[in-house]
Amino acid sequence: MPDLHHILFFSFAAIILFSAGMVAFRPRPVESAMWLILNFFVTAGLYVLLGSHFTAVIQVLVYAGAIMVLFVFVILLLNLDPRELGTEGGASWSSLVLFMGFLSFVLVALQLATPDLLKAPAALPEASTFGSVEAASRELLTKYIWGFQLSGIILLLALIGVGLIAYRKAKAPQVKGAHA
Amino acid sequence: MINIVLSASVLPWVFFFGKILFIFTLGFGVIAPVMIWVERRVAAFVQDRVGPNRVGPLGLLQSLADGIKLLLKEDLRPDEVRPFFFILAPALAAVPAAMAFAVVPFGPETTLGGLLAEPARLQIAPLNVGLLYVLAIGSLAVYSIALAGWASNNKFSVMGSLRASAQMISYELAMGMAVVAVILMSGSVDLYDIVKAQTNHWFIFTIPGFIAFLIFVPAMFAETNRTPFDLPEAEAELVVGFHTEYSGMKFGLFFLAEYVNMTTLSAMCVLFFFGGWEFLPFGLTWEGIGYQVDQHWFSWVIPFAWFAAKVAFFLFVFVWVRWTLPRFRYDQLMGLGWKTLVPIGIANIALVAGLITFGGGF
């Protein structure tokens, strides 16, 4: 007997798969970006189902709210034409249907191979602390401190790299008095 | 008397839906129309005019008349727009504005004078990550503007969208930095805990709190795209930018969303720095002056009214600043965001962290 949790989980999963397909199959980059935002949003819904509000909010804040804004910004700035991209007309609906069919095939195969996969997940940790800000940050700053610091350093390196490239460009000869 | 009407099992639900009804009626039905009227009257006062004064007493019903006009107007759609996104954009402006309202607390914890079994929060969704939720939902507002400009297929609108995206990304960072200082001082991302942490000690009266406030206020103006940061609209150069092609209720939704967002951010400002619904700083709390916030079922109204008054003041500041200051130049805007507010914000975080770790407090 499916309960509300299962109904929500499978509808979210279906939306995630469908929007992921649409990201790949829409001709215009802006449309793909919009589908990707929907994808991130519904993924946050999955985290809420798991009781992890913090991860859900961070998912929306970082991915849907920050990273995708940059994507959309760059797409708008470049003003890409589907003809230039060579994606005019996009992939056909039949390829989308084929893609969804392939995914369903994989799911059915997995179900046959490992019958436990689509059953209810094992009991989750106690909801009172699981996924709260305190619990997540404690794990992050004790158990996973090295990974956390390392990702910080990688981001810093990327930042310095961007600065370096932009600085080199800015030093290139330009019209006198033009503002950078 | 009320116990007889509402049995104990129904009451929590009545309370729950009552909160939703109360907050959304207030936000969309009262604050937004009244603010539009206030905006026009204050603008008129600043410019030595009279302003709308014909519809209703003092022109108060002007917004109602405008609303009816917008609803009944022909739904114009230029030929060259991208239809789906053209309609999606105003909806994307209104929905996050409404969503952010769900976690704004508007009064102290109450049992409604003993009607409820345990103290309940005057907040629709008692989320323990409320502050992050507001930031996350706020960061989605940029899509409506970006899409509106792109879907309009108008070069001025696209320019407006690009400016808006760049501006909102830049000032979100500054706002985040200001908010991190508040999180460090209160030790929580729960909006209720942030207010509780200020019971005796409003954050505005601490050094890092004051610096954070100075960063938060310009970021607040920039996030709502209002003067002096209204470059996305810039009537004179971009013919109001992203919503040039919009008319009727589609424009109305953008307009409504702007005022609802202003209300949310004003409420955040009061919650972060001005003690929420607490009476006065330095220990003069409601309990301190002998007022019981949970004595009768309606006792929460006084703290709520006090909170609303504080929010109203910041809403007035929005209007006041808009009609007093000229618009920034684009490079000045970016310079202020990235070279002034963000570095000060980072230094402020270091200051709070240092004070808490080594100074034992702030």
Interface residues (C-beta under 8 A of the other chain):
Chain A: V30 M34 I37 H53 F54 V57 I58 V60 L61 A64 G65 A66 V69 L70 V72 F73 L76 L77 N79 S132 V133 H179
Chain B: F85 L127 N128 V129 L132 Y133 L135 A136 I137 G138 S139 L140 V142 Y143 A146 L147 G149 W150 V158 S161 L162 S165 A166 M168 I169 E172 S188 V189 D331
